Amino acid sequence: FHGGAGMPLTEAQCLAGFLAGTAGGIGGLVATRERGECRILREVAAAGCTTVWVSCCFNFTDVAKVRMQMEAGPHRRYTGFRTTVQLIAREEGLAGLLLPGIVASGLRDLSYSGLSIGMYPTLKTV
């Protein structure tokens, strides 16, 4: 797939276009390898931002899982995933589901997943 000026898109540009919704419906995007000093940094940043975005979308599952794990005793309020999510949303609102642990999860994804996914194209040729 080529950009507006007929220039081939890099992997980072394809990823950014996909996340922005501009590549929606376009099948078979083919990216070329970007050259230059900042290529690795851009790939790590693109991979990190993508995994942070996904982590933000699914953080409520971690919140519910941790609440269910931390509750002890015979009289449990959190009896299943659905009831746990409903109870947290009712008592604490949407922020109670989405915000706890989001910073730590985002930093982990930005660093660990960003490096492991972003460095893969470079390291697989070594």
MILUM-983254 format. One record per residue (C-alpha): residue number from 0; x, z, y. Coordinates in Angstrom, 2 decimals. Layout:
BEGIN
+-----+---------+---------+---------+
! num !       x !       z !       y !
+-----+---------+---------+---------+
! NUM !       X !       Z !       Y !
...
+-----+---------+---------+---------+
This chain:
BEGIN
+-----+---------+---------+---------+
! num !       x !       z !       y !
+-----+---------+---------+---------+
!   0 !    0.00 !    0.00 !    0.00 !
!   1 !    1.35 !   -0.91 !    3.39 !
!   2 !    0.79 !    0.68 !    6.77 !
!   3 !   -0.62 !   -1.02 !    9.83 !
!   4 !    2.65 !   -2.70 !   10.82 !
!   5 !    3.21 !   -4.04 !    7.31 !
!   6 !    5.72 !   -1.29 !    6.55 !
!   7 !    5.53 !    0.35 !    3.10 !
!   8 !    4.26 !    3.92 !    3.09 !
!   9 !    6.49 !    6.74 !    1.90 !
!  10 !    5.35 !    9.34 !   -0.63 !
!  11 !    4.87 !   11.90 !    2.15 !
!  12 !    2.76 !    9.46 !    4.18 !
!  13 !    0.57 !    8.66 !    1.15 !
!  14 !    0.08 !   12.37 !    0.50 !
!  15 !   -0.72 !   13.06 !    4.15 !
!  16 !   -3.19 !   10.16 !    4.20 !
!  17 !   -4.86 !   11.40 !    1.05 !
!  18 !   -5.22 !   14.93 !    2.42 !
!  19 !   -6.56 !   13.62 !    5.72 !
!  20 !   -9.13 !   11.53 !    3.89 !
!  21 !   -7.82 !    8.22 !    5.19 !
!  22 !   -6.79 !    7.06 !    1.71 !
!  23 !  -10.14 !    7.89 !    0.16 !
!  24 !  -11.53 !    5.03 !   -1.84 !
!  25 !   -8.28 !    3.06 !   -1.79 !
!  26 !   -7.06 !    2.71 !   -5.34 !
!  27 !   -3.51 !    2.14 !   -6.47 !
!  28 !   -1.51 !    3.54 !   -3.58 !
!  29 !    2.13 !    2.74 !   -4.20 !
!  30 !    4.71 !    4.66 !   -2.24 !
!  31 !    8.28 !    3.66 !   -1.64 !
!  32 !   11.13 !    6.16 !   -1.66 !
!  33 !   11.98 !    7.25 !    1.85 !
!  34 !   15.64 !    7.19 !    2.78 !
!  35 !   17.46 !    9.42 !    5.20 !
!  36 !   18.59 !   12.95 !    5.76 !
!  37 !   15.14 !   14.48 !    6.16 !
!  38 !   13.59 !   12.90 !    3.04 !
!  39 !   14.06 !   15.94 !    0.81 !
!  40 !   12.81 !   18.30 !    3.52 !
!  41 !    9.71 !   16.14 !    4.03 !
!  42 !    9.00 !   16.01 !    0.29 !
!  43 !    9.37 !   19.79 !   -0.05 !
!  44 !    7.14 !   20.34 !    2.99 !
!  45 !    4.49 !   17.91 !    1.70 !
!  46 !    4.48 !   19.51 !   -1.75 !
!  47 !    4.37 !   23.02 !   -0.28 !
!  48 !    1.52 !   22.22 !    2.10 !
!  49 !   -0.47 !   20.60 !   -0.70 !
!  50 !   -0.15 !   23.61 !   -2.99 !
!  51 !   -0.99 !   25.99 !   -0.13 !
!  52 !   -4.15 !   23.99 !    0.55 !
!  53 !   -5.18 !   24.19 !   -3.10 !
!  54 !   -4.36 !   27.91 !   -3.20 !
!  55 !   -6.60 !   28.52 !   -0.18 !
!  56 !   -9.46 !   26.72 !   -1.91 !
!  57 !   -9.19 !   28.82 !   -5.06 !
!  58 !   -8.08 !   32.19 !   -3.67 !
!  59 !  -11.52 !   33.68 !   -4.35 !
!  60 !  -10.83 !   33.39 !   -8.09 !
!  61 !   -7.71 !   35.54 !   -7.75 !
!  62 !   -9.58 !   38.09 !   -5.65 !
!  63 !  -12.34 !   38.39 !   -8.26 !
!  64 !   -9.83 !   38.55 !  -11.14 !
!  65 !   -7.82 !   41.34 !   -9.49 !
!  66 !  -10.97 !   43.34 !   -8.67 !
!  67 !  -12.10 !   43.11 !  -12.28 !
!  68 !   -8.64 !   44.13 !  -13.55 !
!  69 !   -8.31 !   47.08 !  -11.17 !
!  70 !  -11.67 !   48.61 !  -11.92 !
!  71 !  -11.46 !   51.33 !  -14.54 !
!  72 !  -13.90 !   53.67 !  -16.17 !
!  73 !  -17.05 !   53.40 !  -18.19 !
!  74 !  -19.34 !   52.58 !  -15.23 !
!  75 !  -18.02 !   49.24 !  -14.05 !
!  76 !  -19.58 !   47.42 !  -11.14 !
!  77 !  -17.77 !   44.17 !  -11.85 !
!  78 !  -19.08 !   43.07 !  -15.23 !
!  79 !  -18.29 !   39.35 !  -15.05 !
!  80 !  -16.82 !   36.71 !  -12.80 !
!  81 !  -20.09 !   35.53 !  -11.28 !
!  82 !  -21.40 !   39.05 !  -10.60 !
!  83 !  -18.01 !   40.04 !   -9.14 !
!  84 !  -18.03 !   37.11 !   -6.71 !
!  85 !  -21.65 !   37.77 !   -5.74 !
!  86 !  -21.04 !   41.49 !   -5.19 !
!  87 !  -17.93 !   40.94 !   -3.06 !
!  88 !  -19.71 !   38.27 !   -0.99 !
!  89 !  -22.74 !   40.50 !   -0.47 !
!  90 !  -20.75 !   43.61 !    0.50 !
!  91 !  -17.75 !   42.13 !    2.34 !
!  92 !  -18.84 !   38.66 !    3.30 !
!  93 !  -16.98 !   35.43 !    2.84 !
!  94 !  -13.84 !   36.95 !    4.34 !
!  95 !  -13.75 !   39.48 !    1.50 !
!  96 !  -13.46 !   36.62 !   -0.97 !
!  97 !  -11.12 !   34.31 !    0.89 !
!  98 !   -8.68 !   36.46 !    2.88 !
!  99 !   -7.21 !   39.17 !    0.62 !
! 100 !   -3.80 !   38.05 !   -0.60 !
! 101 !   -3.97 !   34.65 !    1.07 !
! 102 !   -0.73 !   35.10 !    3.04 !
! 103 !    1.28 !   36.17 !    0.01 !
! 104 !   -0.22 !   33.41 !   -2.11 !
! 105 !    0.45 !   30.82 !    0.58 !
! 106 !    4.07 !   31.89 !    1.05 !
! 107 !    4.64 !   31.83 !   -2.70 !
! 108 !    3.18 !   28.35 !   -3.01 !
! 109 !    5.00 !   27.05 !    0.04 !
! 110 !    8.37 !   28.21 !   -1.26 !
! 111 !    8.18 !   28.08 !   -5.06 !
! 112 !    5.85 !   25.15 !   -5.61 !
! 113 !    7.16 !   23.30 !   -2.58 !
! 114 !   10.71 !   23.47 !   -3.87 !
! 115 !    9.92 !   22.78 !   -7.52 !
! 116 !    7.58 !   19.85 !   -6.86 !
! 117 !    9.33 !   18.54 !   -3.76 !
! 118 !   12.80 !   18.57 !   -5.30 !
! 119 !   11.73 !   17.00 !   -8.60 !
! 120 !   12.02 !   13.33 !   -7.51 !
! 121 !   15.58 !   13.93 !   -6.32 !
! 122 !   16.72 !   16.10 !   -9.21 !
! 123 !   15.25 !   13.96 !  -11.98 !
! 124 !   17.85 !   11.30 !  -11.26 !
! 125 !   20.77 !   13.72 !  -11.52 !
+-----+---------+---------+---------+
